[in-house]
Amino acid sequence: MILNHAIRLATFDDAPHIGAMSRELIEHGLSWRWRASSIRQCIRDPATNVAVAPSGRGIAGFAVMRYKDDEAHLILLGVDPAQRRRGVGSALMAWHETASMPAGIGTVYIEARASNAGTRAFYRQLGYSEVQRVRGYYEGIEDAVRFAKDLWAGTSESS
């Protein structure tokens, strides 16, 4: 279910908050890779979109998607625990998917920790399929499950 969430492109001022959220929500137990400086690089990169769902307290959630010729890769998705189950993650994913299609992107790829059943269920609910298990993906510490979604499946353009 996607509720009415305003999604916008991130600004440089959002980068410290996104970096801190990434550290706390995504990178726990790993090296801190997605600091404010890395997020700012993504914001500058014309092949990457950094989107945020603002909230009264700052940022309810964020998503970083990198685009290639005909596919995209979701690099990060994080939602403030107090904002979960309110459609924030779904709205961020829908925003990125909608932005992808006019650019000719046909497939979106995502990785999630193999041990994170909740995240895996979330992506399946959005129509993503588990396509591969990647051993030691997270710094050799933990396996990942790679997901894929064909954005053109079920559209009139795919026939």
N, C-alpha and C positions, 0 to 999 in steps of 0.2 A: 504494500500500500504506500503510495506516494502522497504525502500531505503537501499543502501549499508552503513550500520553503523557497525563499529568495536565494538564488545561487548567483555568485558573481566571481569574476576573476580575482585572484589574490593580488595584493599589493606588496611592496617591499616591507611595509609596516606590519603586515601579517606574518612575515617569515619567522620571527622569533617564537610566536605563539604556535605556528605549525610545527616548527622544529621541536619545541618542548612537548607538544602533543604526540609527535612521532616517537620521541624517546620513551615517553610514559606508556603509550598505548600499543605501539607496534614493535619497537626495538628492544623491549625489556629482555635482559639476558644476553644481548648482543652488543657489539661495538656501536657507538652512537655515530651513525653515518649521515643522517639527515638533519644536520644543524641548520641554523638560520642562513648561513652562507650557501649551503647546498640548495636550500629552497629558493633563495634569491637567484641562483644560477638557473634553476628550472623556470622561474618567472621570466628571466631574460631570454630563454631559449625559444625561438620561434616554432620549434617542433614539439613543444611541451605546453600543456595547459595546467595551471594550478587553480583549482576552483575552491571556493569556501562557501559555507552556509553560515552567515552571520547570526549571532544571537545577542540578546541584551547584555550578556556577560563577555562577549568577544566573538569567539568562533565556536559554533556548535559542531562543525565537522569540516573536513577538507578532503580533497582527492587530487592526485597528481597523475596525469596521463601523458605518455610520450607517444608521438605519432611517427609512423614510417610510411612507406609508399602506399600500402594497401592494408596495413594492420596497425593496431595500437596496443600499448602495454600499460596497464594500470600499475604504477609504481608504488603508490601509497594511498590508503584510504583510512581515515581515522574519524571517529565520532566520540565526542565527549560522553562519558558514561551516563551523565545526568540527562543527556538528550537522546539516548538510544531508544529504539522501538517507537520512534515518532516519525519515521520516514526520512530522516536526514540522509542516511547512507544511500537509500534508494533514490532520493532526489539528486544527490551528487552523481550517482552512476547514470541516471537517466539524462542528466545534463551533458555528461561526457559522451554518452552514446549518441545523443542528438547532434552534438557538435561534430562527431566523427563521420556520420553518414554523408553529408554534402561534400566532404573531402575525398570520398571514394573509399573510405575505410570499410573493409568487409568483416574483419575479425578482431576481437579484443581478447587479449591474453592477460591473465592475472595469476599470481602465486599467493598461496596462503600456507601458513604453518600446518603441517599434516596433523598435529595434535589439537588444532583449534576447530573443534566440531561446530561451534556456533557460527564462525566465519564461513566455514565450508557450506553450512546449511543456508546461510544468507545468500551466497553467490549462486547456489543451485536454485533458490527461490527466484532469483532474477533471470534465470534461464541459462546460466553458465553450466557447462559440462566439465567434469573432471576428466582430463585427457592424459595426464602423465604424473607419475610420482618422481620427484627429483631428489635423490639421496644427498644429504649433507648440504643442501642449498643455502641454508642459513649458517654461514661461517663454519661449515662442517659439524655444527652442533645439532642441527635439526633438519629433518626432511621437509620438503614443500610438496604441495599438490598444485599442479598447473591446471588452470581452468581456461576454457575458450568459449566464445559465443560468436555465432555467425549473425551479424547485425542485419543481413539481407534476407535471412530465412523468413518466409512468411510475408515478405513484401511483394508488391506487384513487379518490382524491378528484378526480382530473383527468378521469375518465371520465363 
